[in-house]
C-alpha cells in the first residue's frame, strides 16, 4: 500500500486506531480489522507493508474491505497532518 502516504511515526500504532476515523457501519469495520488482526496485521506498519493482492487472500477480506481500509488509512493520515 505504498501509494498511500502515511508518516512513519504512525506505523507502530495498532490497526484498531483506524476505527475512529470513519462513519461506516461499525460492525463492518470490526469484521475487517479483526480479519487483519487475526492474520497478524497488528500495526499500521504491518498493513502498509502488505500488498493489495496479499490482503485479498485473507479470510473475510474482499474488494469492499480493501476499499474501506484504504479510506481508513487516508482519513487517518489526513487527521494527523
N, C-alpha and C positions, 0 to 999 in steps of 0.2 A: 504494500500500500504506500509505496514511496512517493506517489503523486500527490498525497495529502501532506501538507507541511504541518508537522507537529513539533513544537520545541522539544529538544531532548530532555529538558528538565521535567517534562510530563511523563516520560517513559516509565519511571518507577511506579506511577500511580496505578492502583487496581482498576481493572476494566469496569468494575461496578460504579466508579465515579461518573462514567458516561451516562448513567441512568438519569442524572439530574438535569440533563441538557435537552430534554425532549417533551413534546406534548403528545406523543404517540401512546397507544394503549400500553399501560404498564405491564400487563401480562405478556404481551408480545416481546417487550424489551427484556423482561426477566427470562423468558424462554431462550432468547438469542444469547444473552450474556451468560446464562447458566450453561448453555451448549459450548460456548467458547471456553468457559472456566473448566468444564469437565474434560475438555480436550487440551488442557494445560496452557491455554492462553489466559494468563492470570493478570498480566500488566498491560498497559497501553503499548509499551515497548515490544512485548511478545506479539501483540496484534499487528504492530507496524512492520515487523519483520516477516510476516506471513504474506503469501501471495493470495490474490483473489481465488485462484484455482484451488489452492490448499484449503481455503475456508469453505468453498463449495462442497468439498468432500466430507465435511463434518455432519454428524447427525443433527437434525433439526435446524439446519442452516442452509438456506437456499438463496435464490436471487433476491428475494424480498429481504432476507436477513442481511445480505451483502449491502443492499441499498440503505437499510436502516443503520448499519454500523458506519458506513461512510458518512451519513448525515450526522450521526452522533459525534464522530471524530471531528468533523468540520465545525460543528457547533461548539464543541469543547475547545478547539483551537481558537475560535473567534472570541469566546468568552474570557479567555486568559489574556488576550492582547490588550 
